[in-house]
């Protein structure tokens, strides 16, 4: 991690640099906020330690400039200050500071706070990597458009809605919602193992092709499970595996790949099931037209207690306006018409989604 230090006090600056270098960080030091901002525009830094009181551009002005610049990656800023009042704390946080250190600082505390910033930034890197892998897998099928963006957004608003219901209090918290949002794009990662003649077929699948398509759930889970063996404590890999394996299971036990029933299906898989099917229904595919929201809503309600967990369907109904807004935000096409649904015997779209 390359750290940028901005401090006009030579002694303080030297102590900061020596402390960080001794702890294994690469450090560049400048004298004021203006020099720091110029360095940041090179794109070589994501972590900044800045003094508050400096000439040309002080620390708060630097932070405001950073937040307004819209850099491609998030910049974590630690504000170093002698101002130890609640009013100054509010001012610094309002400007966009992520953390504070009061002068004179304790070197071990400085290192811990910098490592904390490094950990926060690593989460962004992880999420970018997850989404990039999911998009790479999806790129084989150019018919899906912004499917991943919509599904993860549907998952987040649905989970947030469910969290307001007391029955989910012990299962859904902020960490669960964020993990679901981050890992749900990997739900179809197993499709990398499906032949093009099946994955890209411009029409309904026959039974043999359909059976082959269904293997993507287990393929994806096994891929993620292999990674989990090396990182057994990685919660995001556990959730990603569960989603990949169970998002096609059904509440009544008629789904695949394992025929799980009811609460045997992990909660994350049950949530993704609703989000994924809603997107399949309301999106145009080579084998179907897009369905309008009202028709998709009706089909999901009719499948409550059969395909879907009834409590999750209730959550979907409570936030359906947000689903519509997300659909419009990431639309690939003109608004759908009130088309007639395919006969139940032909609705393989759920498996292909």
N, C-alpha and C positions, 0 to 999 in steps of 0.2 A: 504494500500500500504506500503510495507516494503522498506525502503530507505537505501542504503549503502553510507556512507560518508567516503572519504579518504582524510586526510589532516594531515601533520606532525606537524602543528602548534597547540599546545594544546589549546590555547585560542580561536583561530578561530574554531577549531573542536568542542569545548564546546558550542560556540554560535550557530553553525549550528545545533547541536543536540538539544539544548534547544528550539530553534525556531521551529524546525520540530515537536518535541514531543508535544509542546504546541498547535500546529495546528492539532494534532490528528494522526500524522504519527508514525509508528514503525520504529526505527532507530538503525542501528548498525554502529559503527565508528571504523576505523582502521587508522594506522599511515602512510602507504605508498601504492603505486600501487601494489606491489607484494602481500601484505596481502589482498588487495581488490580483486585481480584476484583470489586468493585462495578461498575467500568467494563466489565470483560469480560462481565458479565451483560447488557449492552446489545446484545451481538452485533455490535459495530462493529469488533472487532479480531481478527486471527488471528496477529499477531506481537507478542511481548512480550519486552522486555529488563528483567530484574529483578536488583537487587542481592541478595546473599545475606543480609547483616546489616541488618535493618530492624526498627523497633518494630511492635507489634500483630500483624503476621504477616510472618515473614521469607520470603526467596525460596524456600527449599525447601518451606515450608508452603504458599506460594502455588501452587507447581507441583503439589503433591499435590492441592490443592483444585481446580485446573484439570482434572487428569486424572480426578478423581472426579465432576466436574460433568456430564460427558457432553454437552458443547456440540455443536451440530449439525455444526459444521465443526472441523477439527483446529486446535489452537492451537500454533504453533511458539514455543518458549521458549528464549531465550539467557540463561544465568545469568552474571551479572557478580560476580566474587568476588576477594578477596585471599587466599583459601585455596588455595594451590598445592601440595596434597599428593594422593597417589593415593587416600587414604582419603576425602577430601572429594570427589574426582572421582567415586568409586564412589557416594557418598551422593547427589550431585546427579543422576547418571544414573539411579540407582535410583528417585529421586522422579519422574523423567520429563523432565528437561532434555534439550533437543536439541543444545545447543552451549554452550561455555564461553568467556568472555573474562576474562583476569586483569587486575586493576587494578595499576598504572595502565595503561590500554589505549592502543593506537595507533589514532588515528581512521581511517586507511585500512583497517586490519584490521577494525575495527568495521563499516564500510560493506560490505566484502566478505562478512562473515559474515551480515549482514542480507540482502544480495542472494541469498546462498545459501539462506537460509530462505524468501525470496520465491519462489525457483525451485522449492523442494520443495512449497510450497503451491500453485503453479501446476499441478503434476502432479495434485493432487487435483481442481482445477477442471476440468482437461482430461478426467479420467476421468468426472466427473459429467456433463459436456457430452456425451461420447460415449454414455454409457448413456442419457441423456435422449433423445438423437436416436434411438437404437435402440428405446426404448420407445414413442416417438411413432410410428415406422413400424409397430411391432407392434400399436399400439392399434387399427388398422383391423380386426384379426382378434382378437376377444375370446375365441376358442377356445383360444388358446395358453397362457394362464395364466402361470406363472412360467418359461416356456421359456428366456428369456434368462439368468435367474439360474442355472438348472440347467446350461445349456450352458457358460457361462463357468467355472463351478465344475468341471464335468467336464474341461474343457480344462486347467485349472490342475493338477489332481491327476494327469492323464494325462501332461502335460509334465514334471512333477516326477518321476514314475516313470521316464519315458524318460531323464531326465537321469542316472539311476543306471547306465544302460547305456553302456559305453565307446564304442560306435559313434556315440553322439550327443554326445559330449563337446565336439566342436568347433562344434556347432550350437545346443545348448541350454544356456543359462546363466540366471542370475537375471533379467537384462534381458529375455531371450526369453520366459520364463514370465510376467513381469508384462505385457509388451506383448500377449501372447496373451490373457491374462485380460481386459485392458482393451478390446481391439479385437474379440474374437470376437462380442460382442453385435451388431456391425454386419454379420454374415454375410448377413442377409436384408434389408438396407436397400433393395435394389432392388425389393422387393415393393410399395413405394409407387407403382410404375409399372404394377402389375397391376390390371386392372379388377375391381371388386367382384363382378361376375357370375362371375368365375373364382376369385378369391381366397377368396370366401366361399361358394362353391357347396357345398351340404350333401350331397355324394356324390362318387363317383368322377368324374374328369375324362375327357372324350372326347379323342381324339388332338389335335384342333385346340386345345382348351383346355390340354392338357398341354404342347403346344409353346409356347403363349403363356406359361404359368407358368414354363417353363424360361428365358425371357428375363430373369428377375429377377437371375440371376447376373451377366450382362454389364451390365445396367442399373446395378446396385450398384457394380460395378467402375469404370464410366465416371464415375459421380458422384464417387467418391472420388479418381479420377485427376484430375478437374478441380481438386479442392482441392490435390492433390499438385503440380500445375503451379505453384501460387502458393507452396507451401512444400516445395520439392524435397528438403530434408534431414530432413523429418519422418518418423522411422522408424515411428511408429504409423500414419501414413496409408499407408505402403507395405505394412505388414502387413495393415491393414484391407482395402486394395484386393485383395491376394492372396487373402485369405480369402473375400471376397465373390465373386471370380471363380472360385475353384477348389474350394470345399467340396463341389461336386457332381461333380467329376471322379472317375474311378475308376482304380484301380491297373492294370487291364487295358486302359485306353484307351477304354472304352465309355461314359464319362460325358460331361458337357457343362459349359460351352459350347464348349470347344475340343478335346475328345477327347485331352487330355494323358494320358500314360502313365508309370507308375512314378515315378522321381525327377524327371521333368519337372514334376510337381505340387509346388509349394512345401510344405515340411514343415508350415507352419502350416495349410494347406488340408487336408492329410492327417489332421492331428490333429482339426480341427474336424469333418471328415467323420464320424469315429467318434462323437464326442460328440453331434453333431446327429442322426444316425440312431438312436443309442441312445435319445435323448430322444423322438424321433418314435415309436419302437416302444413305449416304456413309458408313453406318454401317450395319453389318450383324445382322439379327434378326432371330428368329425361323421361322418366316413366310416369310422371303425374304433373298436373298443374298445382299451383299453390292454393290452399284453402284460406278463406277469410277467417279472421279471428273468431267470430261467433260460431262458425262451423267447427273449428278446431276445439274451441271451448266445450261445445256440446259433446264431441267425441271423447274428450278427456273425462268429462263428468260421467258419461255412460260407462266408461272403463273403470270408474272408481270402485274399489273392492274386488276387482278382477285383475286388471293390469296394474293399477296404482294403489298405493296406500291411501285410504280415504282421508286421513288427516292431512296428508300432503296436498291432495286435491283441494281440500278446504282452504289450505294456505294459498294455493294457486288462485283460487277465486277471489281471495281477499286482496291480492296484489296484481290482478290481471291488467289493470290500467298501466302498470309499470312494464308488463310484458309487451303490451302494444307499443309503448314508447320506445322500448329497446328495439323492437322489430323495425320500427320506422327509422330509428337512428342508424341501424346497420342493414338497411334494405338493399337487396340485390336487384330489385325489379319494381314494376308498377304494382300498386295495391291489388290484392287478390280479389277475385269475384266470388260470389256466393255459389261456388261450384258444388256439384253433387259429390259426395264421398264415394270412393271405390267400394264395391261390395266387400264385406268382411273377409271373404275367402281370398280376396286379391290384395289385401292390405299388407303386403310385404314391405311397404315403405318404412314401417317401424323397425324392421330388421336391417334395412339398408341404410337407415339414417346415421 
